[in-house]
Structures are given as structure tokens and as C-alpha cells.
């Protein structure tokens, strides 16, 4: 659960409570692709009418209750957000409320009409997922014939509407040899940037890890260095990799270049069934679902939920393992609390990349402090915290 570089939690000035800056709306329980690596694991729904979508009235309610808490941005994701039957109405609401708009899409349904509607939002950011430089590679990952050219066309369509999107490329063994080529392809399509994502060991991604179809930790670290030190300086667009700051060059971090940091202090998810959750991980982990939109008051959830309070009180000092000793922990916050909890059942579990790197003797020694005293665990609801 990361936010674009430069977005940081801010205070409301009321009892030191962090502002709820961003709502992540997971609009659909279905998706028109069947991606091998998806950490959400939505059900295949090529037409968008088989599985629940978030009702418009709940979308409006969540925004209305979040604005007094500091809301300034919404992210529309899925499943596939463009499958939502009232997607353009949702865009109208975002514009009416003068909110920053972030959209994550696979591009299959991005028509010129949809692109024009998105372009009406003055403060917008759109990403399109492309996982190969040829149809065979991309469609092996995404599971649907024709999806490669549809994604490429989506980038062209957005550019024609005045939106230069980000291309997201999730790296695994099958496409790792195309890292440089995807940057060249994105340049030719006039994209704004390329972001390289790592396959998370969550939901469908677990199987890829189990089958050793993901990059070994040594190759992942090498890839990060290649992107930062060789590829990005030569590229005509921004090239970013989303992995822990402990492995990133300090000069890139100082310039705000990278995959972003965990937005846990200023973000909350709204999943398609109409519930608040830590983020989309609520679809996989019921422990991290916090209440029903329209039934439970968002202000009360944001201020009083035991899990959110534990995170505010515990991060970063109660981070476990290598993350607890890392000098970058105040900016990183464990990289992604949701992924860490999914793996270990602890709110303060270490990030798996950092943990594997330490086990392999590859964690940068210069980023480590002496090991802190460990505190005993306590249980908050079903969530594990530290005393």
C-alpha cells in the first residue's frame, strides 16, 4: 500500500490525529483479466456484471465523511475500476468534490470517451499495466488474448486526451529480460514514467513465489541497482522501482524519486462490498476490515479503531526483525503493512524483501543500527502488536 512519491501524511491539528488524506476505492470484486501475480485475487469477470461493485451512494458517503478528516485524494482501482457500471458518474463526483484523482487500470476498457472524462479532472494520475514488450509475454502474465494491444492502445488514447500515464511493469522471471525494452516502448508511446513492481507473496502471487517464477532476492537487488544507476539516468522518462528504501540510492530518495512509501498514516481502503479496510488486503484478510460504509461512522473508525491506533502508536519503533534495526524505518514504515501482516499475522512484521536479503547476507550493512530490545506481543482484536 504505497503512495506516489512526495505524498506524505499530514496532521489535522486535532489531538495530533493524522489526516485521512486518501481513500483507496476497490470498486469491483471482478476483473476482466486473470493476472498470475495479482495480490487482490479478484474473480474473472469479462463483462463486469457477475460480481459486486461498490454502490455509488456508498462512494459518495465515504467521501462526504472523509472530507472533514482531511481527504484530498481518491484512488480508483479494482479488480478493474473501468468495469464499474457507473464509472463516469464516479468521476463526476470526484470533480465536484475537487479531489485529486488516481486511477489504476489494465486499459482494456479505456475508450476515447472515458479518457476525455478522466482528462476533465485537472489533478489526475493514471497508470496502465503492461507486463511485456510482446503479446506472448504480456498475455502469459495477464491471461487474456488481445490484452497486450489493448493496453498499448489505452496509453495512446490517454495521451491523445492530454494524459501521459505511467506504465506499470511487474517483474518476474518470464519478463525480467524485457526491463530495458519496456522503457523504450513506453518512451515510444509517450508515457510519462515506468514503474517496476515486485511480485508480492500474497494471493495469486504466493503461487508464483512457490513455483520459483519470481526473481531470486539477489537478482531483485541487482535489478534495483540497474534501474536506478543505469536505466533511469539514460531514459527519456522517469524510471522507478518499488522496493524498500534500504536498497535505494540516497540521492534518489532525496530527490523524491522512487516507488513511494507506505501511506498507512493517511490512507484507508473502501472495498467493493462496501466496507472500510486497511486497504484492498481486506478482501483477503478479514481481520483488517473495520466497518461498513454508511452504517459505521468513518470519524469513529479513523480515530478509535484498535488496529489503526496500534499502528500509529507502534510504527516505526515496534517493527520486528531487520526492519526494526533499519536506519530507514522512519521513512519506510516496513514498506507495506498490509503485505507484511498477510504473511506473518503481525502488524509490525518485517518486509519479506528485507528479511530474505538479510538471510542471504545481502542487506546493506550501512543501513543497519544495533538490534533494539524486543517487546512482548499483545493481541488487539485479532491483530498482533507489541507491548
Secondary structure by P-SEA (a helix, b strand, c coil): ccccccbbbbbccccccccccbbbbccccccccccccccccccccccccccccccaaaaaaaaaaaccccccbbbbbccccccccaaaaaaaaaaaabbbbbbbcccccccaaaaaaaaccccbbbbbbbccccaaaaaaaacccaaaaaaaaaaaaaaaaccbbbbbbbbccccccaaaaaaaaaaaacccbbbbbcccccaaaaaaaaacccccaaaaaaaaaaaccccccccccbbbbbcccccccaaaaaacccccccccccbbbbcccccccccccccccccccccccccccaaaaacccaaaaaaaacccccccccccccccccccccccaaaaaacccccccccaaaaaaaaaccccccccccccbbbbbbbcccccccc
